[in-house]
Amino acid sequence: MLFVGLVLLAAVGAFTGLAIADNLSGGPEYTVSVLDREIATMDTLAVFSAGLALALIFCLGLAMAARGAGHGRHRRPPKAVV
């Protein structure tokens, strides 16, 4: 689960970075492009909603990575008390 969470974090971060870098010009209608390919034409509300969805996916990946990292600590058997 740690690996899937980290991959999800990296994918969302890379997509967000590419989308921001390729779309610095603005207007009432935004043409979103990633790697010189047009994905969609969005208005301000659609851009906000897409950002909200990306933030939720990022939080999901972060939670999965944190749970996967903490999961290994609970598998170890307790130390015997002498």
PAZAZA-783117 format. One record per residue: residue in one letter; x, y, z of N, C-alpha, C in turn. Coordinates in nm, 3 decimals, m for minus. Example, Ala and Ser with C-alpha at 12.3 -4.5 7.8 and 13.67 -1.06 7.14 Angstrom:
ROLUM  type      n_x      n_y      n_z     ca_x     ca_y     ca_z      c_x      c_y      c_z
ROLUM     A    1.319   m0.569    0.780    1.230   m0.450    0.780    1.320   m0.330    0.780
ROLUM     S    1.285   m0.225    0.708    1.367   m0.106    0.714    1.290    0.003    0.787
//
This chain:
ROLUM  type      n_x      n_y      n_z     ca_x     ca_y     ca_z      c_x      c_y      c_z
ROLUM     M    0.082   m0.118    0.000    0.000    0.000    0.000    0.087    0.126    0.000
ROLUM     L    0.202    0.117    0.060    0.295    0.229    0.062    0.336    0.265   m0.080
ROLUM     F    0.368    0.164   m0.160    0.411    0.188   m0.298    0.300    0.252   m0.380
ROLUM     V    0.179    0.202   m0.368    0.066    0.258   m0.444    0.041    0.403   m0.403
ROLUM     G    0.049    0.431   m0.275    0.032    0.568   m0.227    0.138    0.662   m0.280
ROLUM     L    0.263    0.616   m0.280    0.371    0.700   m0.331    0.359    0.722   m0.482
ROLUM     V    0.319    0.619   m0.555    0.298    0.634   m0.700    0.184    0.732   m0.726
ROLUM     L    0.078    0.724   m0.649   m0.035    0.816   m0.665    0.007    0.959   m0.634
ROLUM     L    0.086    0.978   m0.529    0.136    1.111   m0.497    0.223    1.167   m0.609
ROLUM     A    0.312    1.085   m0.662    0.400    1.130   m0.769    0.322    1.162   m0.896
ROLUM     A    0.224    1.080   m0.929    0.146    1.102   m1.051    0.064    1.231   m1.042
ROLUM     V    0.000    1.254   m0.930   m0.080    1.376   m0.915    0.011    1.499   m0.914
ROLUM     G    0.124    1.490   m0.847    0.218    1.602   m0.845    0.274    1.633   m0.982
ROLUM     A    0.309    1.530   m1.058    0.363    1.552   m1.193    0.256    1.611   m1.285
ROLUM     F    0.135    1.558   m1.279    0.028    1.609   m1.365   m0.004    1.754   m1.331
ROLUM     T   m0.012    1.786   m1.202   m0.042    1.923   m1.161    0.069    2.018   m1.205
ROLUM     G    0.193    1.977   m1.187    0.305    2.060   m1.230    0.306    2.085   m1.380
ROLUM     L    0.282    1.981   m1.458    0.278    1.997   m1.603    0.160    2.083   m1.646
ROLUM     A    0.044    2.064   m1.584   m0.073    2.142   m1.620   m0.053    2.290   m1.588
ROLUM     I    0.010    2.321   m1.476    0.035    2.461   m1.440    0.140    2.521   m1.533
ROLUM     A    0.246    2.448   m1.559    0.353    2.502   m1.643    0.308    2.527   m1.788
ROLUM     D    0.220    2.443   m1.839    0.176    2.457   m1.977    0.060    2.554   m1.994
ROLUM     N    0.001    2.604   m1.887   m0.119    2.686   m1.896   m0.107    2.814   m1.815
ROLUM     L   m0.002    2.889   m1.837    0.016    3.012   m1.762   m0.064    3.129   m1.818
ROLUM     S   m0.106    3.124   m1.944   m0.191    3.230   m1.999   m0.335    3.201   m1.958
ROLUM     G   m0.409    3.307   m1.931   m0.544    3.286   m1.881   m0.647    3.368   m1.957
ROLUM     G   m0.770    3.353   m1.919   m0.884    3.423   m1.977   m1.010    3.363   m1.919
ROLUM     P   m1.127    3.405   m1.968   m1.250    3.347   m1.915   m1.267    3.199   m1.951
ROLUM     E   m1.210    3.157   m2.060   m1.210    3.016   m2.101   m1.064    2.969   m2.104
ROLUM     Y   m1.037    2.860   m2.038   m0.900    2.808   m2.032   m0.892    2.681   m2.115
ROLUM     T   m0.795    2.676   m2.205   m0.769    2.554   m2.280   m0.656    2.482   m2.207
ROLUM     V   m0.686    2.371   m2.147   m0.589    2.296   m2.069   m0.512    2.204   m2.162
ROLUM     S   m0.380    2.215   m2.156   m0.295    2.127   m2.237   m0.183    2.072   m2.151
ROLUM     V   m0.148    1.949   m2.177   m0.037    1.883   m2.110    0.050    1.821   m2.218
ROLUM     L    0.177    1.855   m2.219    0.273    1.807   m2.318    0.226    1.838   m2.460
ROLUM     D    0.181    1.962   m2.480    0.136    2.014   m2.610    0.015    1.941   m2.667
ROLUM     R   m0.065    1.880   m2.586   m0.190    1.817   m2.630   m0.305    1.881   m2.552
ROLUM     E   m0.406    1.926   m2.626   m0.522    1.986   m2.560   m0.607    1.878   m2.495
ROLUM     I   m0.640    1.899   m2.368   m0.722    1.803   m2.295   m0.867    1.850   m2.293
ROLUM     A   m0.889    1.977   m2.257   m1.025    2.028   m2.245   m1.023    2.180   m2.246
ROLUM     T   m1.140    2.238   m2.268   m1.159    2.382   m2.252   m1.251    2.399   m2.132
ROLUM     M   m1.204    2.473   m2.032   m1.276    2.482   m1.905   m1.300    2.627   m1.868
ROLUM     D   m1.409    2.652   m1.794   m1.431    2.783   m1.735   m1.374    2.783   m1.594
ROLUM     T   m1.391    2.892   m1.523   m1.331    2.906   m1.391   m1.382    2.803   m1.292
ROLUM     L   m1.512    2.775   m1.293   m1.568    2.677   m1.202   m1.513    2.536   m1.230
ROLUM     A   m1.497    2.502   m1.355   m1.443    2.370   m1.391   m1.297    2.357   m1.348
ROLUM     V   m1.222    2.464   m1.361   m1.081    2.462   m1.317   m1.075    2.445   m1.166
ROLUM     F   m1.161    2.516   m1.092   m1.165    2.502   m0.947   m1.203    2.360   m0.907
ROLUM     S   m1.304    2.304   m0.973   m1.348    2.168   m0.941   m1.238    2.066   m0.970
ROLUM     A   m1.167    2.085   m1.080   m1.057    1.994   m1.114   m0.945    2.004   m1.010
ROLUM     G   m0.916    2.123   m0.964   m0.815    2.141   m0.861   m0.857    2.076   m0.730
ROLUM     L   m0.985    2.086   m0.697   m1.036    2.023   m0.577   m1.026    1.871   m0.587
ROLUM     A   m1.059    1.817   m0.703   m1.048    1.672   m0.723   m0.903    1.627   m0.714
ROLUM     L   m0.811    1.702   m0.773   m0.668    1.667   m0.763   m0.620    1.673   m0.619
ROLUM     A   m0.667    1.770   m0.542   m0.627    1.780   m0.402   m0.678    1.659   m0.323
ROLUM     L   m0.801    1.615   m0.350   m0.855    1.499   m0.281   m0.779    1.372   m0.317
ROLUM     I   m0.742    1.357   m0.444   m0.664    1.241   m0.486   m0.526    1.245   m0.420
ROLUM     F   m0.466    1.364   m0.411   m0.337    1.379   m0.344   m0.348    1.338   m0.197
ROLUM     C   m0.454    1.381   m0.130   m0.474    1.343    0.011   m0.494    1.193    0.026
ROLUM     L   m0.565    1.132   m0.068   m0.582    0.987   m0.066   m0.448    0.916   m0.078
ROLUM     G   m0.363    0.961   m0.170   m0.231    0.902   m0.186   m0.145    0.922   m0.062
ROLUM     L   m0.155    1.039   m0.001   m0.079    1.066    0.121   m0.125    0.976    0.235
ROLUM     A   m0.256    0.958    0.247   m0.309    0.870    0.352   m0.267    0.725    0.328
ROLUM     M   m0.269    0.681    0.202   m0.228    0.544    0.171   m0.080    0.524    0.202
ROLUM     A    0.003    0.623    0.168    0.146    0.612    0.195    0.173    0.611    0.346
ROLUM     A    0.103    0.694    0.421    0.122    0.699    0.565    0.077    0.569    0.630
ROLUM     R   m0.036    0.515    0.584   m0.084    0.389    0.640    0.009    0.274    0.605
ROLUM     G    0.062    0.275    0.482    0.154    0.170    0.442    0.285    0.176    0.520
ROLUM     A    0.331    0.297    0.550    0.455    0.311    0.627    0.434    0.269    0.772
ROLUM     G    0.318    0.298    0.828    0.290    0.262    0.966    0.249    0.117    0.983
ROLUM     H    0.209    0.054    0.875    0.161   m0.084    0.881    0.273   m0.181    0.916
ROLUM     G    0.396   m0.152    0.876    0.509   m0.241    0.904    0.543   m0.248    1.051
ROLUM     R    0.516   m0.143    1.126    0.547   m0.142    1.269    0.455   m0.234    1.348
ROLUM     H    0.334   m0.256    1.302    0.239   m0.338    1.377    0.255   m0.487    1.349
ROLUM     R    0.332   m0.525    1.251    0.352   m0.666    1.219    0.455   m0.733    1.308
ROLUM     R    0.547   m0.658    1.362    0.655   m0.716    1.441    0.599   m0.772    1.571
ROLUM     P    0.647   m0.889    1.609    0.598   m0.945    1.736    0.652   m0.865    1.854
ROLUM     P    0.577   m0.858    1.962    0.626   m0.783    2.078    0.747   m0.851    2.140
ROLUM     K    0.832   m0.772    2.201    0.950   m0.824    2.266    0.911   m0.899    2.393
ROLUM     A    0.981   m1.009    2.416    0.952   m1.090    2.536    1.010   m1.020    2.659
ROLUM     V    0.933   m1.021    2.765    0.977   m0.961    2.891    1.039   m1.071    2.977
ROLUM     V    1.162   m1.049    3.019    1.233   m1.149    3.096    1.229   m1.117    3.242
//
